[in-house]
Amino acid sequence: MFYHGIMYEDNILVSIIKREDPYGVTGFFKPDLSDGLRVFEVQTGYMEVVDMEEVLREADIEERSVFYGLEDITAGNPFWKLFHLIKKVTPPFINFYKFPSRKLHGVLTKVTM
C-alpha cells in the first residue's frame, strides 16, 4: 500500500484482536495516527465468525478497498519445511472473516528461512 503509493484521503487500518472470552464483537476507533490515517480495532471472542463488512458498516466505514497480508515461506531446514507445509494446507485467516470479496487485495510477502 505504501510502496505503490495507494493512499486515499481517509485511510483506516483495521486491527483484529482475539479475546480470551468466547463470544462478543466490539469495534472502536483508536486515537488518530496522523491526518488521514486512523486505526479501527475490532475485538472478537475466540468462537466468533465475524462479518467484517457488517462491523465496518456499523462503524459508518465505507470501505473502498481492503488490503491484507500473506506470507510465502521457503526454507532449507526440515523443521521449517514442515511449518511451510502446514501453513500451505491450512486456510488463510481471510476465510474466517467475511470481508467483501470484491474489494480484497492480497499483499504477498516472501520469507526465506
FIDO-174633 format. One record per residue (C-alpha): residue number from 1; residue in one letter; x negated, y, z. Coordinates in steps of 0.05 Angstrom, whole numbers, plus 5000, padded with zeros to 4 digits. Layout:
N
REC num residu X Y Z
REC NUM A X Y Z
...
This chain:
113
REC num residu X Y Z
REC 1 M 5000 5000 5000
REC 2 F 4945 5049 5019
REC 3 Y 4894 5022 4968
REC 4 H 4941 5031 4909
REC 5 G 4969 5097 4933
REC 6 I 5041 5073 4941
REC 7 M 5066 5123 4992
REC 8 Y 5134 5156 4999
REC 9 E 5157 5219 5033
REC 10 D 5180 5179 5093
REC 11 N 5143 5114 5107
REC 12 I 5164 5067 5162
REC 13 L 5121 5010 5187
REC 14 V 5164 4954 5217
REC 15 S 5134 4912 5272
REC 16 I 5170 4847 5293
REC 17 I 5156 4824 5364
REC 18 K 5180 4756 5390
REC 19 R 5201 4759 5463
REC 20 E 5199 4703 5514
REC 21 D 5275 4701 5523
REC 22 P 5314 4660 5471
REC 23 Y 5366 4709 5446
REC 24 G 5376 4783 5431
REC 25 V 5353 4832 5379
REC 26 T 5335 4904 5392
REC 27 G 5305 4955 5346
REC 28 F 5278 5024 5362
REC 29 F 5232 5078 5335
REC 30 K 5165 5089 5369
REC 31 P 5132 5157 5371
REC 32 D 5113 5182 5301
REC 33 L 5042 5168 5279
REC 34 S 5040 5230 5235
REC 35 D 5084 5269 5187
REC 36 G 5117 5219 5141
REC 37 L 5093 5157 5178
REC 38 R 5137 5125 5231
REC 39 V 5139 5058 5267
REC 40 F 5202 5018 5278
REC 41 E 5195 4960 5327
REC 42 V 5243 4901 5326
REC 43 Q 5242 4855 5387
REC 44 T 5275 4788 5379
REC 45 G 5287 4727 5422
REC 46 Y 5247 4666 5400
REC 47 M 5310 4628 5378
REC 48 E 5338 4684 5335
REC 49 V 5343 4682 5260
REC 50 V 5341 4756 5245
REC 51 D 5378 4790 5189
REC 52 M 5327 4846 5180
REC 53 E 5370 4881 5128
REC 54 E 5425 4888 5180
REC 55 V 5377 4911 5234
REC 56 L 5349 4965 5188
REC 57 R 5419 4986 5166
REC 58 E 5440 4994 5239
REC 59 A 5379 5040 5250
REC 60 D 5401 5081 5189
REC 61 I 5339 5060 5149
REC 62 E 5349 5056 5074
REC 63 E 5291 5013 5051
REC 64 R 5265 5025 4981
REC 65 S 5212 4971 4983
REC 66 V 5186 4922 5034
REC 67 F 5113 4901 5035
REC 68 Y 5089 4841 5073
REC 69 G 5022 4807 5080
REC 70 L 5000 4735 5070
REC 71 E 4932 4703 5076
REC 72 D 4900 4653 5029
REC 73 I 4846 4613 5065
REC 74 T 4787 4579 5032
REC 75 A 4737 4540 5074
REC 76 G 4679 4492 5072
REC 77 N 4685 4467 5144
REC 78 P 4732 4406 5151
REC 79 F 4768 4437 5211
REC 80 W 4785 4500 5172
REC 81 K 4804 4458 5111
REC 82 L 4855 4423 5156
REC 83 F 4880 4491 5180
REC 84 H 4886 4513 5108
REC 85 L 4927 4451 5090
REC 86 I 4974 4461 5149
REC 87 K 4983 4535 5131
REC 88 K 4996 4517 5058
REC 89 V 5051 4466 5072
REC 90 T 5089 4508 5124
REC 91 P 5137 4562 5101
REC 92 P 5114 4634 5107
REC 93 F 5143 4678 5161
REC 94 I 5182 4716 5109
REC 95 N 5231 4657 5105
REC 96 F 5252 4668 5177
REC 97 Y 5275 4739 5167
REC 98 K 5329 4758 5119
REC 99 F 5291 4813 5082
REC 100 P 5324 4840 5019
REC 101 S 5290 4796 4967
REC 102 R 5300 4845 4910
REC 103 K 5256 4895 4948
REC 104 L 5200 4849 4972
REC 105 H 5127 4859 4950
REC 106 G 5076 4809 4976
REC 107 V 5006 4830 4991
REC 108 L 4956 4772 4989
REC 109 T 4890 4774 5028
REC 110 K 4839 4721 5012
REC 111 V 4800 4697 5073
REC 112 T 4737 4654 5065
REC 113 M 4714 4616 5126
